[in-house]
Amino acid sequence: MSLPHPADNFAPPAKPSLRMGVIGNCAFSALVDEGARIVWCCLPRFDGDPVFNALLDPGDTPGAAPGAFGIEIEDFHEARQWYEPNTAVLRTQLFDKSGQGVEITDFAPRFHHRSRYFRPMTLVRRIRPLNGAPRIRVLLDVRFDWGRQVPKVTQGSNHLRFVGDRMTLRLNTDVSISHLLTRQPFVLAREHNFILGADESLDTGIADTARLFEQETVSYWRKWSQRLHLPLEWQDAVIRAAITLKLSLFEDTGAIVAAMTTSIPEAPGSQRNWDYRYCWLRDAFFVVRALNSLSEVATMEDYLRWLANVVVQAKGGHIQPLFGIGLERELPESMMDHLAGYRGMGPVRVGNQAQEHFQHDVYGNVVLGAAQAFHDHRLLHRGGLAEFKRLEEVGEQAVLTYDKPDAGMWELRTRARVHTSSALMCWAACDRLGKIAVVLKQPHRADYWRGHADTMRERILRESWSEERQAFAESFGGRDLDASVLLMIEVNFIEPKDPRFIATVDALEKYLCDGPYMRRYEAPDDFGKPETAFNICTFWRIDALARIGRKQQAREIFETMLAARNHVGLLSEDTHPVTGEMWGNFPQTYSMVGIINAAVRLSAPWDSQI
């Protein structure tokens, strides 16, 4: 009679899911599933090669190899996962069937050191026994070239090196190297540490380094959260959303990624799989605006540095809607056919064709993103006349293009129209330039931009209104409905109590809503009719309802959206209205912005309680 193999008592890895936590340090990020398995991490930055790619391939596809960093407990029974309050430090507890348990702490170091932010390309994992004598197994599978390359592994007394063609990673650890190489289960009798990053030796001991990094990182995030100006209600949800938005900042250049993943489908089997690891001017503006509402302006200052480079290199001409986080203009789209995709639902795309699009709302997003710099006296680098003149070049593009067909903010690939949302944002560019000119005491320029804004406003109101639908339509002269027209009140284009806007809200609720959830538009696109609700549209609806006086309804929908978050308070791009499951890239900045905006809009004032 043969004895069971030691691995027989370890459960197989869980199937890919968006029940994950994110860790990061404003240089890179990683996703950790409920079972403490790191299933996604791109290095050396957000848009790099995933060294852990199990989220997009479980390893069944020929030519691909799953990359993951798992810490497993024998006879697994249950898991618990949460963030250390007010930080980006993630804790996961695993328990076996007899009640023995371990706790894993995951984070990427970030703190102030030597007059700068220390944010190395380093993942830290710390594991300690909670009770009993649990037996664990560590499965570390580093992969390069999108899973196609298995690195050469070399070893030292307390480290492993993973050598690839373009990158070498080093794991410093006080766990037995033999156990790691053979995947041998062992009894966890004391605390152990893993430090994975660049191929460099440590200045101090492994345990001391990991302990110091954790202590300093926890302290950094607690102090950062302490400075937020929070609404009275839903504070924990707002803090988590704010930290997640901060983690989406690529601090080296000031870019803000739309999400940290690629190719998570917007709906099951839909092939609506896109790469969101880049900086959209539209999404970044909304991130900056949300953090500004909490008095976190440092992210805006970093982003303005990036935005200034975008404006200067445009030289007064066309501005593409997104760039690489290092200001790369070319983001050619390709397929990774050797990867099965999330739950086998390919394709896996790298790059994004939308960089080729004409999306005229970009000009409004540029000006809106920069406008606060001319009004906010707290900033270290306020906007002046030179910056205003550069923004005027952007405004001139808005004047030229506001009534021209484009791909629109939903990036339609086969249909061009004069989209209401694009014209609206061009109006916002001119309107804000007029206000900036007043601050800078440039009365002639103020009159110039106000004149253009007035002309645009009159035409948008006239040509986007559908008498048939009794609503503002998605395009000039059109009849199809689109949630993006709700941005009319976001940018102060129209009074919320205007009968036309109220009628639009009613029409959108009737034709675009599945209960509390709202889809983007009603007309079929390149892939048919949308199946899932787009989370930011639901949040736009919440804001509109609150502003037109239906605040209780708005609060009820907001509570539904909070319940739609995963177990650690994160949202993806889309929610399935029937199953409630999250779909789309993750975590989605747009969705986390919605949480902040809704809480700020709906919360009772502080003076109502204290």
C-alpha positions, 0 to 999 in steps of 0.5 A: 500500500503506497503512502499518499504524496505530501501534496495530496492534502493541498487544495488546487488553486482557486479559479480566477476571480476578481475577489482580490486585493491590490498592493502597490507603491506608485511604481508597480502593483500586484493582485493577491487572491483570497487564498494569498496567491499573487496572480498578477504583477507586471514589472518593472512598471504597470504596463510591463511584462507580467511576472505573475500571470495566472489571472489570465492563464491557469496553465492549460494552454500549450506554450504558456506557463502559469506564473503565481506566488502561492502560500498554501496551508495543508488541509485548507478550510477557510480564508479571511482577507482584509487591509490593515485599516487606512493602509495599502497593507493586505493581510490574509489568514488561512486556516486548516480543518483543525483550526490551525492558522497562518497569517500572510502580510503583503505590501510594496514598500512606500515611505519617505526616506532621505528626502524622497519617496522610497518606492522600490520594485519590491514585493514583501511577503511576511508569514507567521503562525497564528496557532498550532503547528500548521504545515504550509507549502510555497509555490513560486513560479516566476515567468517572463515574456507573457508566460512564454519564458521559464527563467533560469534559477540560481541559488545562494544560501538565502536567495534565489535568482530568476534570470531571464533574457531581459530581467533578473529578479532576486528573492531574499528569504529566510525560508529553506531554499531546499523547500522552495526549490522542491515545493516540499511542505514544512511546518511553520514554527516561526515567522518567515519573510520573502523579499522579491525584487531587483537583483540586489543584495540587502543592506541588513538582515532579511527579517530586519529589512521586512519588519522595517519596511512594513513598519514604515509603510504602515506609518506612511499610509496612516499619515496619508489617510489622516490628512484626507478631508472625509465626508461624515458617512461611509468613511472606510469606503472613501479611504479605501477608494482614495488609497486605490486611486493613489496606487494607480499613480505612476509617480515617476512621470505623474501618469495615472493608469485606468486600471491595473489589468488587461483583458478582463472581459466586460461581460462573460465571453463578450470579447470586450477585452481591452488593455487598461494599463495606460493613462487616459486623459479622461480617466485621469482627470476624474481621478484628480478631481475626486482626490482633490475633493478630499483635499489630496492635491499631491496626486494632481501636482504629479499629474500636472507635470505629466499633462504639461508634457502632453500639451507641449509635445502636441504643439497646438495640434491633435491630442490623442486620448491616451498615452503610455505611462512614460508618455509613449505615443505608440501603443500598438495592439497585439494578441497574446494567443498563447494565453487562454485569458481570464477564465478561458475567455480570450483574447488577451490584448496588449496595447490599445488601438484607441491611441489612434482615435480622435476623441474630441472630449480630450481637450476638455479633459486636459483643461479641466485637469489643469484648471485647479492649478490656477485657483488653488493657493496651496499648490507649490507650482501654481499655473501662470500666464505661460501655462495659460497660453499653452492651454489656450492652444488646447482650447483652439483645438476644442473650438475646431473640433467640437462639432466634428464626428469622433469615436466618442468617450466610449471609443467606438471603433466602427462608428463616428458621430458628433457625440454630445459628450465630446461637444460638452467637454469642448464647451468645458474647455472654453468655459474654464479658460474664460474663468482662468483668464479672469483670475490672471486678469486677462479680460480680453481673453476672458471675453474671447473664451466666454464667447466661444463657450456661449456659442457652443452651449447654444448649439449643444442644447439645440442639436443634442435635444431629441424631441421624440425621446424627450431627452438629450441624445448621444449625438447631434441630431440623434435619438439614441440614449447615452449615460454620458449626457449626465456629465452636463451637470458634472461640468456645470453646463446646465442647471440640475432642475432644468426640465430638459435635464430631469426628463433626460434622467427619467428617460435614461432610467427607463431605457438604460437601467436594470434596477439600480444599475445603468448601462452606457448606451442603448444602441448596439456597438461593434460587439452587439448590445452591452450586457453588463452595467458600467459602474461609473454610469451608475454613479453618474445616475446617483449624482444626478438623482441627488442634484435633482432632489431624489436624494433618498433614491440616490442613497439606496442605489449607492448602498447597492453599489457599496454592496457590489464591491468585493470583500476588501472594498474594490470595484472593477469596471462593470457589474452584471445586473443579474448575478451581481458579479464583477467584470472588466478590468480591475481595480477600475479607477473610474469606479473608485472615483464614483464611490468618492463622488457619491459619498461626498455628494450624499453624506450628512454634514459633519456639523449635523453630528458634532 
